[in-house]
């Protein structure tokens, strides 16, 4: 009677080299799985960080566009009309259903720009509506040798995407003089 190779190995207790090196051990498998898992976790973290950074940059550009639009309307006003309570433009005076966008009094402090008037003024603000965007307008008047100047400071802040980094802020300054 002739025994086949597997039967011969069972009866003699001898394991061939081919069979002994045919697979991975449990330790090798666990180490490889851990390394792959760590790599996947690092990649996922990098993707989330990148998405947050892209969103912050887009929101920063959106707010800069809004502040530029607001500042250009203030520049177009006659010097004498650059006072708290005045509309920034005759189109935004609140008459006949028009949105009301005025230069706020200094005592108002921060105010919300997540409303229909400001979204009509700059429709892109809809993208910040759920981030509690607020604005602060400060007017400082100075008179030197009979000439007046008004320093306008515009600030907008809002919640960061995914609450990563607290509140974000953009600031713009504008100087108006009575001689120009």
PyMOL commands that set and color helices and strands:
alter all, ss='L'
color gray80, all
select helices_A, chain A and resi 5-12+17-20+26-76+79-81+90-92+95-97+106-108+116-121+123-131+161-163
alter helices_A, ss='H'
color red, helices_A
select strands_A, chain A and resi 111-112+134-144+147-159+167-177
alter strands_A, ss='S'
color yellow, strands_A
deselect
rebuild
show_as cartoon
